[in-house]
Amino acid sequence: MPGENLTRSEARERAALVSVESYDIDLDLTTGPETFRSRTTVRFRSRPGASTFIDLLSAAVHEVRLNGRALDPAAVSDGTRIALDDLAEDNELLVVADCRYMNTGEGLHRFVDPVDDEVYLYSQFEVADSRRVYAVFEQPDLKATFAFAVTAPAHWTVVSNSATPKAEPLEAGRSRWTFEPTPRLSSYVTAVIAGPYHAVRSELTSSDGRTIPLSVMCRRSLAQHLDAEEIFDVTRRGFEFFERIFELPYPFGTYDQIFVPEFNAGAMENAGAVTFVESYVFRSKVSEALVERRAITVLHELAHMWFGDLVTMRWWNDLWLNESFAEFASTLAAAEATRWSGAWTTFNSLEKSWALRQDQLPTTHPIVAEINDLEDVEVNFDGITYAKGASVLKQLVAYVGREEFLAGVRAYFRRHAWGNTELADLLTELEATSGRDLKGWAAEWLETAGVATLRPEVEVDADGVITSARVLQQATAEHPHLRTHRMAVGCYDLVDGQLRRTQRVELDVSGESTELSELVGRRRPDLLLVNDEDLAYAKIRLDEHSLATAVRHLDDFADPLARSLVAAAAWDMTRDGELPARAYVEILTALLAGDGARGDSTVLMVLLRQLATTVQLFTTPEHQEELAARTATTLLEVLRGAPPGSDVQLQLARAFASAARSEEHLAVLRGLLDGSEELSGLVVDTDMRWDLLTGLAAGGAAGEAEIEAELARDRTATGQRAATAARASRPTREAKDEAWREVVERGQLPNALQAAVITGFGRVHDPELLRPYVEPYFAALRRVWAERTNEMAQQIVTGMYPARLVEQELLERTDAWLEAETDAPPALRRLVLENRDAVARSLRARERDRLG
């Protein structure tokens, strides 16, 4: 990886020398299963006599011709860059090369469908992988037009950023697709998707009267499961919403949405040709949380067509603005234009909790991060870039006003269409429309790291009347920033058995203490909620009286967002070692047994994850076995009482399958799998069968024979991944050794199968199974980082760390590696530091649980 790096200073130097006009890219995808032929013609301007380089990661370079002058490929190409000397003012460069198909989800990924042996290709170019497909000045500020021509098998479909043309038949069962040039784009949002994809087509009318062709695509073997009309419905709602609030028609001429195999992320905003992870094609019954997540992802990528593709960051330090804006805009669109009107509750429960976790790591960074090179970018797709940034944008909207914010965004689009920008360009427009000076706001919120804690302090007289009230703000020693928060404080009282808001105060909270004078003279509410409506970005705490109310009445809130905020506060207290883990488990199990967690699928999903984490990592070892068994029993009891066929029943069934460990619990899984036990309304479909079988395998109650038999029923890519994870989850040294060899030593698995093995490897009821891999893990880190692509290396460094061994010895061994490997790549050290922090936090939480 180090030889493929590009520094920011190199990018600045090249941008000062080069202005790119166009690329003509000719790809022949019929040259074999390992490589494809890539022919690139680039036209660009430069300073006469200057020297620079163009990027290309290739298997072989056959021809390099600059301004009609043949260059020796062996002399100018090192497999990563091609040196270009003695440039003219106007230049034309031809590069002919063989490039490699990838199986890592980077570059041009090649997948063979096990169902019918058909080949499917798709590109994934962010951060800097278009250079794996064609010669390119690989940096976001060197925009150009792109004209693709693709030769492929005649029965394939080929998609790029422009509308798919009629194919020209060639000899030997091949055809050629010649696409119209794109508008000016950054190379990372160009795309080529090719294969015998199944397509459902439609269209819509843009706000400027154009007809925009739409399509939704997937592999043929998944066609029966593709609910295209649902996706079209969300897409149409998103188009109407964004065109209206941005007051700008959709910038491109077509909109294809392709669900592709073995994708590393949720989706990618290729201009007019968005790719999505294939698990969003639901072949079995899924939770409403996943359906909502897909809808928000669809809207997120659509928002990028304006913010990211039309107007693009100059360098990757503003990646946060791309992603945070799309995250904010997609949640806004979901809440106001779709059936998911509670999307902001989902945002608080899922995205914001991600932001808070990331922001408390030792590797946290300001939202505007210092990005020195491409490796910095690769590890920066994190909770700060996405979720904290979106939370702060929500705070900014509250600070400047919604209409003023949107007016500034509209002006920003009009001024910078098809160009590159920096944060200051957006702030300039927002200052003009809002009348506020945002330099101080930006310095306070975007240039500092860390999260503050807000807690109420209330004093009452003998009659329970408030005599003084204030909000206290605390920051950490590492990040001592007391920011200004525009926020609301809500008073909640029990009314007819429900907690309802009876008073709301909106104010600016700043400094160490802010008075709540509006509350003086009223009776103390049953619950005082700081940051009501979730306007601010901070951790919140409850005063003692409010916490007691919350524990007794968490499922009695009339407002699900308020409940989510209170639950999040309890979770933060548990993670921070302020609330004993066993007390939090009691709160959660009581909530699950009631109705409070049943109104929002995403909230339920998050609470079930937090329950598992608390039992496994935050509970003292002497109580863990008993608590794990009791939690599994509670999950089974609540499952048996869940409404038949409900989302709650589905999620509880999966949570129980993961938690089951006793003979009694495993027998229930066995009965559900073989049909000897039934739960009314629970459909034991293909994916549920894998959940049940993997639970049995992890509990030592199923082995290779059962896994192979299930795979025979499901000879699909999803089935292969599920079988791989199940094998690796078996609680034997042999199974863990084989998983280790496959991932760390052999390194031949494609990205999706590697991820499945890693998931199974770490799934243990007895953490002692992971002890033999502590030393091999640290011994392998430098080699893995040097030999694997960034995506594959990150999977291993994060996933194979034995975090379940919550003990001081692992902490010390991690420290020893960090002390010895001071020259390790910064991105690698960052991941190891984050692994270490997880163990340290678990140890602190366990100590608090021990004290009770």
C-alpha positions in Angstrom: 0.0 0.0 0.0 2.7 2.7 0.8 3.8 2.8 -2.9 0.3 3.6 -3.9 0.0 6.6 -1.6 -0.6 10.1 -2.7 0.1 13.0 -0.4 -1.8 16.3 -0.2 1.3 18.2 -1.1 1.8 16.1 -4.3 -1.8 16.7 -5.2 -1.5 20.5 -4.7 1.6 20.6 -6.9 0.0 18.6 -9.7 -3.2 20.7 -9.6 -1.0 23.8 -10.0 0.5 22.3 -13.2 -2.4 20.4 -14.8 -5.9 21.3 -16.0 -7.7 18.2 -17.5 -10.2 18.5 -20.3 -11.3 15.0 -21.2 -10.8 11.3 -20.9 -11.7 8.7 -23.6 -11.6 5.3 -21.9 -11.9 2.1 -24.0 -12.2 -1.1 -21.9 -12.2 -4.6 -23.4 -13.8 -6.9 -20.8 -13.4 -10.1 -23.0 -9.7 -10.7 -22.6 -9.9 -13.3 -19.8 -10.7 -13.8 -16.2 -7.6 -12.2 -14.7 -7.1 -8.9 -16.6 -8.8 -6.6 -19.0 -7.5 -4.2 -21.7 -7.6 -0.5 -20.8 -6.9 2.2 -23.4 -7.0 5.8 -22.2 -6.7 9.0 -24.1 -6.3 12.1 -21.9 -6.3 15.7 -23.1 -5.0 18.2 -20.6 -3.3 21.6 -20.4 0.0 22.3 -18.5 2.9 24.7 -18.3 5.3 24.1 -21.2 8.3 22.1 -20.1 6.8 21.0 -16.8 7.0 17.4 -15.5 4.3 15.5 -13.5 2.8 12.0 -13.3 -0.4 10.2 -14.0 -1.7 7.3 -11.9 -2.3 3.8 -13.1 -2.2 0.5 -11.1 -1.7 -2.1 -13.8 -0.6 -5.6 -14.5 1.3 -4.4 -17.6 1.7 -1.2 -19.6 2.0 -1.8 -23.3 2.1 1.7 -24.8 2.6 5.2 -23.6 2.4 8.0 -26.2 2.6 11.7 -25.2 1.9 14.3 -27.9 2.6 11.7 -30.6 5.9 10.8 -29.0 6.4 7.2 -27.9 7.7 6.7 -24.4 9.3 3.5 -23.1 6.8 1.9 -20.7 9.6 0.2 -18.8 11.3 3.5 -18.2 8.3 5.7 -17.3 5.9 3.3 -15.5 6.5 1.7 -12.1 3.2 -0.1 -11.9 1.7 2.8 -9.9 2.6 6.0 -11.7 3.6 7.0 -15.2 6.1 9.8 -15.4 5.4 12.6 -17.8 8.2 15.0 -18.8 8.6 18.0 -21.1 4.9 18.7 -21.3 3.3 21.1 -23.8 0.7 23.7 -23.2 -1.9 21.4 -24.8 -1.3 17.7 -24.3 -2.7 14.4 -25.5 -1.6 11.2 -23.7 -2.4 7.7 -24.8 -1.9 4.8 -22.3 -2.6 1.2 -23.3 -2.4 -1.4 -20.4 -3.7 -4.6 -18.9 -5.4 -4.0 -15.6 -6.4 -6.6 -13.0 -9.8 -7.5 -11.9 -10.1 -7.3 -8.2 -11.9 -9.5 -5.6 -11.6 -7.0 -2.8 -14.4 -4.6 -3.6 -12.0 -2.0 -5.0 -11.3 -1.0 -8.6 -13.2 -3.3 -11.0 -14.5 -6.1 -8.9 -15.2 -9.5 -10.6 -17.8 -11.9 -9.2 -18.9 -15.3 -10.4 -22.4 -16.3 -9.4 -22.4 -19.8 -7.9 -26.0 -20.3 -9.0 -25.4 -20.0 -12.8 -21.7 -19.2 -13.2 -22.4 -15.9 -14.8 -19.8 -13.1 -14.3 -20.7 -9.8 -12.8 -18.5 -6.7 -12.7 -18.8 -3.4 -11.0 -16.5 -0.5 -10.2 -15.8 1.0 -6.8 -13.4 4.0 -7.2 -13.6 6.0 -3.9 -11.1 6.9 -2.5 -8.5 6.4 -5.3 -9.2 3.3 -7.3 -10.3 4.6 -10.7 -6.5 4.2 -11.3 -7.0 0.5 -11.2 -9.1 0.7 -14.4 -7.7 3.6 -16.4 -4.8 6.1 -16.5 -6.0 9.1 -14.5 -4.9 12.2 -12.6 -6.4 10.6 -9.4 -7.5 13.5 -7.2 -10.9 15.1 -6.8 -10.1 18.6 -7.9 -8.9 17.6 -11.4 -12.3 17.3 -12.9 -12.9 16.4 -16.6 -15.4 14.9 -18.9 -15.3 11.1 -19.3 -16.4 9.1 -22.4 -16.4 5.3 -21.9 -16.5 2.7 -24.5 -16.8 -0.9 -23.4 -16.5 -4.2 -25.2 -18.2 -7.1 -23.4 -20.2 -10.3 -24.0 -23.2 -9.5 -26.1 -25.7 -10.8 -23.5 -24.5 -8.5 -20.9 -25.9 -5.1 -19.7 -23.3 -2.3 -19.5 -24.0 0.8 -17.3 -21.9 3.9 -16.9 -22.6 7.5 -15.9 -24.3 8.4 -19.1 -27.4 6.7 -20.5 -26.7 3.2 -21.8 -26.5 3.4 -25.6 -27.6 0.7 -28.1 -24.9 -1.9 -28.3 -22.9 -2.4 -31.6 -22.6 -6.2 -32.4 -19.1 -7.5 -32.9 -17.7 -10.9 -33.8 -17.4 -13.9 -31.4 -20.5 -13.1 -29.3 -19.3 -9.7 -28.3 -20.8 -6.2 -28.4 -19.5 -2.7 -27.9 -21.2 0.1 -25.9 -20.1 3.7 -26.7 -21.3 6.2 -24.0 -21.8 9.9 -24.5 -19.3 12.1 -22.6 -20.3 13.0 -19.0 -20.4 16.5 -17.6 -17.2 17.5 -15.7 -16.7 15.0 -12.9 -14.1 13.8 -10.4 -12.8 10.4 -11.4 -13.9 8.8 -8.1 -17.6 9.1 -9.1 -17.2 7.6 -12.6 -18.5 4.1 -13.0 -18.6 0.9 -15.1 -21.0 -1.9 -14.2 -21.3 -4.8 -16.5 -22.8 -8.3 -16.6 -26.1 -10.0 -17.3 -27.9 -7.8 -14.8 -31.7 -8.1 -14.5 -33.2 -4.6 -14.9 -36.5 -3.1 -14.1 -37.0 0.2 -15.9 -39.1 3.3 -15.3 -38.9 7.1 -15.6 -39.8 10.3 -14.0 -40.2 13.9 -15.0 -37.7 16.3 -13.6 -38.6 19.8 -12.3 -37.3 21.3 -15.6 -39.5 19.0 -17.7 -36.9 16.5 -18.7 -37.7 12.8 -18.7 -35.2 11.0 -16.5 -34.8 7.3 -17.3 -34.7 5.1 -14.1 -33.6 1.6 -13.6 -33.2 -0.8 -10.7 -30.8 -3.8 -11.3 -29.5 -6.9 -9.6 -28.1 -10.3 -10.5 -30.5 -12.5 -12.5 -30.5 -15.1 -9.7 -31.9 -12.5 -7.4 -34.5 -11.1 -9.7 -37.4 -12.8 -8.0 -36.6 -10.9 -4.8 -36.1 -7.4 -6.2 -38.9 -5.1 -5.0 -38.1 -2.5 -7.6 -41.4 -0.5 -7.1 -40.6 0.2 -3.5 -37.2 1.5 -4.5 -38.7 3.6 -7.3 -41.2 5.0 -4.9 -38.5 6.2 -2.5 -36.5 7.5 -5.4 -39.3 9.6 -6.8 -40.1 11.0 -3.4 -36.4 11.9 -3.0 -36.2 13.5 -6.5 -39.3 15.7 -5.8 -38.0 16.7 -2.3 -34.5 17.5 -3.3 -35.4 19.4 -6.5 -37.9 21.4 -4.4 -35.7 22.3 -1.5 -32.5 22.8 -3.6 -34.4 24.7 -6.3 -32.2 23.0 -8.8 -33.1 20.2 -11.3 -31.4 16.8 -11.1 -27.9 17.5 -12.6 -27.6 14.3 -14.7 -29.5 12.7 -17.6 -30.2 9.2 -16.2 -30.4 7.5 -12.8 -29.6 3.8 -12.5 -29.5 2.0 -9.1 -27.6 -1.3 -9.2 -27.4 -3.8 -6.3 -24.0 -5.5 -6.6 -22.4 -8.5 -5.0 -19.6 -8.4 -2.4 -19.8 -4.6 -1.9 -17.8 -3.2 0.9 -20.0 -0.2 1.9 -23.7 0.5 1.9 -23.6 2.3 -1.4 -21.6 4.6 -3.7 -22.7 7.8 -5.3 -21.4 7.3 -8.8 -23.0 10.1 -10.9 -26.2 8.7 -12.3 -25.2 5.1 -11.6 -25.4 4.4 -7.9 -24.2 1.0 -6.6 -25.7 -0.6 -3.5 -24.7 -3.5 -1.3 -26.7 -6.6 -2.5 -28.0 -7.4 0.9 -30.6 -4.6 0.3 -32.3 -7.1 -2.1 -34.3 -9.0 0.5 -34.6 -12.7 -0.2 -36.1 -13.4 3.2 -38.2 -11.5 5.7 -36.2 -8.6 7.2 -36.8 -6.1 9.9 -38.4 -2.8 9.2 -35.2 -1.3 10.5 -33.4 -2.7 7.5 -36.1 -1.5 5.1 -35.8 2.0 6.6 -32.0 1.8 6.4 -32.2 1.0 2.7 -34.6 3.9 2.1 -32.3 6.3 3.9 -29.3 5.0 1.9 -31.2 5.5 -1.4 -31.9 9.1 -0.3 -28.3 9.6 0.9 -26.9 8.7 -2.5 -29.5 10.8 -4.3 -28.5 13.8 -2.2 -24.9 13.3 -3.3 -25.9 13.9 -6.9 -26.0 17.6 -5.9 -23.7 17.7 -2.9 -20.6 15.7 -3.9 -21.1 15.1 -7.6 -22.3 18.4 -9.0 -20.2 20.3 -6.4 -17.2 18.4 -5.2 -14.7 18.9 -2.4 -11.3 20.1 -3.5 -9.4 17.6 -1.2 -10.4 14.8 1.2 -10.2 17.0 4.3 -13.7 18.1 3.3 -15.0 14.5 2.9 -17.0 15.1 6.0 -19.0 17.8 4.3 -19.9 15.5 1.5 -21.0 12.7 3.8 -22.5 14.7 6.6 -24.6 16.8 4.2 -25.9 13.6 2.5 -26.6 12.1 5.9 -28.5 15.1 7.2 -30.4 15.6 3.9 -31.4 11.9 3.6 -32.8 11.9 7.2 -34.7 15.1 6.5 -36.1 13.7 3.3 -37.1 10.4 5.0 -38.8 12.3 7.8 -40.7 14.7 5.5 -41.3 12.9 2.3 -41.6 9.1 3.1 -43.5 6.9 5.5 -40.6 6.9 7.9 -41.7 10.1 9.6 -39.7 9.0 12.7 -36.4 9.1 10.9 -34.9 11.6 13.4 -35.5 9.1 16.2 -33.7 6.5 14.0 -30.9 9.1 13.5 -30.5 9.6 17.3 -30.5 5.9 18.0 -28.2 4.7 15.3 -26.1 7.5 13.7 -25.7 9.7 16.7 -24.6 6.8 19.0 -22.0 5.9 16.3 -20.8 9.5 16.4 -20.5 9.5 20.2 -18.6 6.3 20.2 -16.1 7.5 17.7 -15.7 10.9 19.3 -14.6 9.3 22.6 -11.8 7.3 21.1 -8.2 8.4 21.6 -8.0 8.8 17.8 -10.9 11.2 17.5 -10.3 14.2 15.3 -12.0 17.4 14.4 -14.8 17.2 11.9 -12.5 19.0 9.5 -9.8 16.4 9.7 -6.2 16.8 8.7 -5.8 14.5 5.7 -2.2 14.3 4.7 -2.4 11.4 2.3 -4.7 8.7 0.9 -4.1 6.4 3.8 -5.5 9.0 6.1 -8.7 9.2 4.0 -9.2 5.4 4.0 -9.6 5.2 7.8 -11.6 8.4 7.9 -14.9 7.0 6.8 -16.0 7.0 10.4 -18.6 8.2 12.8 -17.1 11.7 12.9 -17.2 12.1 9.1 -20.7 10.9 8.8 -22.7 11.0 12.0 -21.1 13.8 14.1 -20.9 16.0 11.0 -24.6 15.4 10.3 -25.4 16.1 14.0 -23.5 19.4 13.8 -25.2 20.3 10.6 -28.5 19.8 12.4 -27.2 22.1 15.1 -26.2 24.6 12.4 -29.7 24.6 11.0 -31.1 25.3 14.5 -28.5 28.1 14.8 -29.1 29.9 11.5 -32.7 28.9 10.8 -33.9 26.3 8.3 -34.9 28.6 5.5 -31.7 30.6 5.8 -29.7 27.4 5.7 -31.4 26.1 2.6 -31.1 29.5 0.9 -27.4 29.3 1.5 -27.2 25.8 0.1 -29.1 26.9 -3.1 -26.7 29.8 -3.6 -23.7 27.5 -3.1 -25.0 25.1 -5.8 -25.6 27.9 -8.2 -22.2 29.5 -7.7 -20.1 26.3 -7.7 -21.9 23.9 -10.1 -19.4 21.4 -11.7 -16.6 22.8 -9.7 -14.6 22.1 -6.5 -15.0 23.8 -3.2 -13.8 24.1 0.3 -15.7 24.6 3.5 -15.2 28.3 3.4 -17.2 28.5 0.2 -20.3 27.1 1.9 -19.9 29.2 5.0 -19.7 32.3 2.9 -23.1 31.6 1.4 -24.6 30.7 4.7 -23.3 33.9 6.3 -24.9 35.9 3.5 -28.3 34.3 3.9 -28.4 34.1 7.6 -26.7 37.3 8.6 -24.6 35.4 11.1 -20.8 35.4 11.4 -20.0 31.7 11.2 -16.2 31.9 11.6 -16.5 31.5 15.4 -19.1 28.7 15.0 -16.9 26.8 12.6 -13.8 27.1 14.8 -15.8 25.9 17.8 -17.6 23.0 16.2 -15.5 22.0 13.2 -12.0 22.5 14.2 -12.0 20.9 17.7 -12.6 17.3 18.7 -14.4 15.6 21.5 -17.9 15.7 23.0 -19.1 17.6 26.1 -21.5 16.2 28.7 -24.6 18.2 29.7 -26.4 17.6 32.9 -29.2 19.4 34.8 -28.8 20.6 38.3 -32.1 21.3 40.1 -32.8 22.5 43.6 -36.3 22.4 45.1 -37.9 23.5 48.4 -39.8 21.4 50.8 -42.9 21.5 48.6 -41.0 20.3 45.5 -41.0 23.7 43.8 -37.9 24.6 41.8 -35.8 27.3 43.5 -32.9 27.1 41.0 -32.1 25.2 37.9 -29.2 25.2 35.5 -27.4 23.2 32.8 -23.8 22.2 33.6 -21.4 21.5 30.8 -18.3 19.4 31.3 -15.5 18.6 28.8 -12.7 16.1 29.1 -9.1 17.0 29.9 -8.0 15.8 26.4 -10.6 18.0 24.7 -11.5 20.8 27.0 -13.9 22.6 24.7 -17.0 24.1 26.2 -19.0 24.9 23.1 -22.2 26.9 22.6 -25.3 24.6 22.1 -28.6 25.8 20.7 -30.9 23.3 22.4 -34.2 22.7 24.2 -35.0 21.5 27.7 -38.2 19.5 28.2 -40.2 19.0 31.4 -42.0 15.6 31.3 -44.8 14.6 33.7 -46.8 11.5 34.1 -50.3 12.3 32.6 -52.8 9.4 32.5 -50.0 6.9 32.8 -47.8 8.4 30.0 -44.8 10.7 30.3 -45.8 13.8 28.3 -44.0 17.1 27.8 -45.6 19.8 29.9 -43.1 22.6 29.3 -40.3 23.4 26.8 -37.5 25.9 27.1 -35.2 26.7 24.1 -32.0 28.5 24.8 -28.2 28.7 24.2 -26.1 26.7 26.6 -22.5 27.9 26.9 -19.7 27.8 29.4 -19.7 25.7 32.5 -23.2 26.7 33.7 -26.3 28.2 32.1 -29.3 29.2 34.2 -32.8 27.8 33.5 -34.6 30.7 35.0 -37.9 29.8 33.2 -38.2 26.8 35.4 -37.9 28.6 38.8 -41.2 28.6 40.6 -42.8 25.6 39.0 -43.0 22.1 40.5 -40.2 19.8 39.7 -41.2 17.7 36.7 -41.1 13.9 36.9 -38.4 14.0 34.3 -36.2 16.9 33.1 -34.7 16.2 29.7 -31.7 18.2 28.5 -31.4 18.4 24.7 -35.1 17.6 24.2 -35.8 17.2 20.4 -32.1 16.3 19.9 -31.0 19.6 18.5 -27.6 19.7 20.0 -24.6 17.4 19.8 -23.6 16.3 23.3 -23.8 13.5 25.8 -26.6 14.1 28.3 -27.2 13.0 31.8 -30.3 12.8 34.0 -30.6 14.2 37.5 -31.2 11.6 40.2 -35.0 12.2 40.3 -35.3 12.0 36.5 -33.2 8.9 36.3 -35.5 7.2 38.9 -38.5 8.1 36.8 -36.8 6.9 33.6 -36.0 3.5 35.2 -39.6 3.0 36.2 -41.3 4.4 33.2 -39.0 4.1 30.2 -41.7 2.4 28.1 -44.3 5.1 29.1 -43.1 8.0 26.9 -45.7 9.4 24.5 -42.8 10.7 22.3 -40.5 8.0 20.9 -37.7 10.5 20.3 -37.7 11.5 24.0 -37.6 7.8 25.0 -34.7 7.3 22.6 -32.8 10.2 24.1 -33.3 8.9 27.7 -32.2 5.4 26.7 -29.2 6.8 25.0 -28.3 8.6 28.2 -28.5 5.4 30.1 -26.3 3.7 27.5 -23.7 6.4 27.7 -23.6 6.1 31.5 -23.0 2.4 31.2 -20.2 2.8 28.6 -18.6 5.5 30.8 -18.7 3.4 33.9 -21.3 5.5 35.7 -24.1 3.0 35.7 -23.4 -0.7 36.5 -23.8 -3.0 33.5 -26.2 -5.3 35.4 -28.4 -2.3 36.2 -28.5 -1.4 32.5 -29.4 -4.9 31.6 -32.3 -4.8 34.0 -33.5 -1.5 32.4 -33.2 -3.0 28.9 -34.9 -6.3 29.7 -37.8 -4.5 31.4 -38.1 -2.3 28.3 -38.1 -5.3 26.0 -40.8 -7.0 28.1 -43.0 -3.9 27.8 -44.2 -2.0 24.8 -41.7 0.9 24.8 -39.2 -0.7 22.4 -41.8 -2.0 20.0 -42.8 1.2 18.2 -39.5 1.7 16.4 -37.7 -1.1 14.6 -34.3 0.6 14.5 -34.5 1.5 18.2 -35.3 -2.1 19.0 -32.4 -3.3 16.9 -29.9 -0.9 18.6 -31.1 -1.9 22.1 -30.7 -5.6 21.3 -27.1 -4.9 20.1 -26.4 -2.9 23.3 -27.8 -5.7 25.4 -25.4 -8.2 23.8 -22.5 -5.8 24.2 -23.2 -5.1 27.8 -23.5 -8.8 28.7 -20.3 -9.8 26.8 -18.0 -6.9 27.5 -19.2 -4.7 30.4 -20.3 -7.3 33.0 -17.8 -8.7 35.5 -16.6 -12.2 34.7 -18.0 -13.8 37.9 -21.5 -12.7 36.9 -21.2 -13.0 33.2 -22.2 -16.6 32.7 -25.2 -16.4 34.9 -26.3 -13.0 33.4 -25.8 -14.3 29.8 -28.0 -17.4 30.5 -30.6 -15.2 32.2 -30.6 -12.7 29.4 -31.1 -15.5 26.8 -34.0 -16.9 28.9 -35.6 -13.4 29.0 -35.2 -13.1 25.2 -36.9 -16.4 24.7 -39.8 -15.5 27.1 -40.4 -12.2 25.4 -40.1 -13.9 22.0 -42.7 -16.4 22.8 -45.0 -13.6 23.8 -44.3 -11.4 20.9 -47.1 -10.6 18.4 -47.1 -13.4 15.7 -45.5 -12.3 12.5 -44.3 -9.0 13.9 -41.1 -7.1 13.4 -40.5 -7.6 17.2 -40.8 -11.3 16.9 -38.4 -11.4 14.0 -35.7 -9.3 15.7 -36.1 -11.2 19.0 -35.7 -14.6 17.2 -32.4 -13.5 15.7 -31.2 -12.0 19.0 -32.1 -15.2 20.8 -30.3 -17.3 18.2 -27.2 -15.3 18.9 -27.5 -15.5 22.7 -28.5 -19.1 23.0 -25.8 -21.2 24.8 -27.4 -23.6 27.3 -28.6 -27.1 26.3 -32.2 -25.9 26.8 -31.7 -22.9 24.6 -29.9 -24.8 21.9 -32.7 -27.4 21.9 -35.1 -24.6 21.1 -33.0 -23.5 18.2 -32.8 -27.1 17.0 -36.6 -27.4 17.2 -37.2 -24.2 15.3 -34.8 -25.4 12.6 -36.2 -28.9 12.2 -39.8 -27.9 12.6 -40.5 -29.8 15.9 -41.0 -26.5 17.6 -43.0 -23.6 16.2 -43.7 -20.0 17.1 -46.9 -18.8 15.6 -46.1 -16.3 12.8 -42.4 -16.9 12.7 -41.4 -17.8 9.2 -38.3 -20.0 9.3 -37.1 -18.9 5.8 -33.7 -19.3 4.2 -31.9 -16.6 6.2 -33.6 -17.5 9.5 -32.4 -21.1 9.0 -28.9 -19.8 8.8 -29.4 -17.7 11.9 -30.6 -20.7 13.8 -27.9 -23.0 12.5 -25.1 -20.6 13.2 -26.4 -20.2 16.7 -26.2 -24.0 17.0 -22.7 -24.1 15.5 -21.5 -21.4 17.9 -22.9 -23.3 20.8 -21.1 -26.5 19.7 -24.4 -28.2 18.8 -23.9 -28.3 15.0 -20.9 -29.3 12.9 -19.6 -29.6 9.3 -22.2 -32.1 8.3 -25.1 -29.9 9.3 -23.5 -26.8 7.7 -22.9 -28.6 4.4 -26.4 -30.0 4.4 -27.8 -26.4 4.8 -25.5 -25.2 2.1 -26.8 -27.8 -0.3 -30.2 -26.2 0.2 -28.8 -22.7 -0.5 -26.1 -22.9 -3.1 -26.0 -19.1 -3.5 -23.4 -16.4 -2.7 -25.3 -15.5 0.4 -25.5 -19.2 1.4 -21.7 -19.5 0.9 -21.0 -16.6 3.2 -23.4 -17.9 5.8 -21.8 -21.3 5.7 -18.4 -19.8 6.0 -19.3 -17.7 9.0 -21.0 -20.8 10.6 -17.9 -22.9 10.2 -15.7 -20.2 11.7 -18.0 -19.8 14.7 -17.7 -23.4 15.9 -16.1 -23.4 19.4 -13.1 -25.6 18.6 -9.4 -24.9 18.2 -9.5 -26.5 14.8 -12.2 -24.2 13.5 -10.5 -21.1 14.8 -7.1 -22.3 13.4 -8.6 -22.8 10.0 -10.3 -19.4 10.1 -7.0 -17.8 11.1 -5.1 -19.5 8.3 -7.7 -18.5 5.7 -7.7 -14.8 6.6 -4.3 -14.0 7.9 -1.9 -16.5 6.3 -3.4 -17.5 3.0 -5.2 -14.3 2.1 -6.9 -15.6 -1.0 -10.5 -15.0 0.0 -12.6 -12.3 -1.7 -13.7 -9.5 0.5 -17.2 -10.8 1.4 -16.0 -14.3 2.3 -13.1 -12.8 4.3 -15.6 -10.7 6.3 -17.7 -13.7 6.9 -14.8 -15.7 8.3 -13.8 -12.8 10.6 -17.4 -12.6 11.9 -17.4 -16.2 12.7 -14.0 -16.2 14.2 -14.9 -13.6 16.8 -18.2 -15.2 17.7 -17.4 -17.0 20.9 -19.3 -17.8 24.1 -15.9 -18.6 25.7 -13.3 -15.8 25.0 -10.5 -18.2 26.0 -10.9 -19.7 22.5 -9.2 -16.5 21.2 -6.2 -16.5 23.5 -3.9 -18.5 21.2 -4.1 -15.8 18.6 -2.9 -12.8 20.6 0.7 -13.2 19.7 0.1 -14.2 16.1 -2.1 -11.2 15.7 0.6 -8.7 16.7 3.2 -10.6 14.7 1.1 -10.3 11.5 0.1 -6.7 11.6 2.9 -5.1 9.7 2.9 -7.8 7.0 -0.8 -7.7 6.5 -0.8 -3.9 6.2 2.0 -4.1 3.6 0.6 -6.9 1.5 -3.1 -6.4 1.4 -5.2 -3.7 -0.1 -6.4 -1.1 2.3 -10.0 -2.4 2.6 -8.8 -6.0 3.2 -6.1 -4.9 5.7 -8.6 -2.8 7.7 -11.0 -5.8 8.0 -8.2 -7.9 9.4 -6.7 -5.4 11.8 -10.0 -4.6 13.3 -11.8 -7.9 13.0 -9.1 -10.3 14.2 -8.2 -8.4 17.3 -9.2 -10.5 20.3 -11.3 -7.8 21.9 -13.5 -10.4 23.8 -10.4 -11.1 26.0 -11.2 -8.2 28.3 -8.2 -8.2 30.5 -5.2 -6.1 31.6 -2.8 -8.5 29.8 -4.2 -7.7 26.4 -4.1 -4.0 27.2 -0.4 -4.3 28.1 0.4 -6.4 25.0 -1.3 -3.8 22.8 0.7 -1.1 24.5 3.9 -3.0 23.9 3.2 -3.2 20.2 2.4 0.5 20.0 5.6 1.3 21.9 7.8 -1.0 19.7 6.2 0.0 16.3 6.5 3.7 16.5 7.4 3.8 12.7 4.2 1.8 11.7 2.0 3.6 9.2 -0.2 6.2 11.1 -3.4 4.6 9.7 -2.4 1.2 11.1 -1.5 2.7 14.5 -4.8 4.5 14.6 -6.8 1.2 14.2 -4.7 -0.6 16.8 -5.2 2.4 19.2 -9.0 2.1 18.6 -8.8 -1.6 19.4 -7.0 -0.9 22.6 -9.5 1.7 23.7 -12.4 -0.8 23.4 -10.6 -3.1 25.9 -9.8 -0.2 28.2 -13.4 1.0 28.2 -14.7 -2.6 28.9 -12.3 -2.9 31.8 -13.6 0.4 33.3 -17.2 -0.7 32.9 -16.5 -4.0 34.5 -14.9 -2.3 37.5 -18.0 -0.2 37.9 -20.2 -3.3 37.6 -18.1 -5.0 40.3 -18.8 -2.1 42.7 -22.5 -2.4 42.0 
